[in-house]
Amino acid sequence: MFGQTALRNPTSRVAELMRNLRDLETRIRHLEPRDATRASADVTDSVGTALEDIADRFRNGAGYAAREATRMGHRANVAGRESYAFLKSEVDAHPLAVLAVAAGIGLLIGVSLYQRSRNIQPEVRPRRRTKRRARK
């Protein structure tokens, strides 16, 4: 009943469902009471089935999203561990070079922050004028 187009454009699908419900309402109004009772039971069954189908699709979509998030988290964990192992091996192999690089980066950051702090002019705020009160 609901295809992939319903998932991609839910607004148009809802509008279509509303038109169908209005059409069913007008048809039910023109039926005889006995036929209307039977038709309303059929509509209730149809709407219930449709809503169950929609709920199942949402559940399946949520399960898929959870599986994808788990898979991506696992991949990020593996990449982090590999990066840590590589960095550790480089530090073990060349400790002085890594220390020099870290000191150089720290020096560059310190110089840039110092220059930035010297270029910033203090904000001059105009003095607030207070109203003078009349003496009694």
Secondary structure, DSSP 4 states (H G I P E B T S, - for coil): ---HHHHH-HHHHHHHHHHHHHHHHHHHHTS-HHHHHHHHHHHHHHHHHHHHHHHHHHHHHHHHHHHHHHHHHHHHHHHHHHHHHHHHHHHHH-HHHHHHHHHHHHHHHHHHHHHHHHHPPPPPPPPPPPPPPPP-
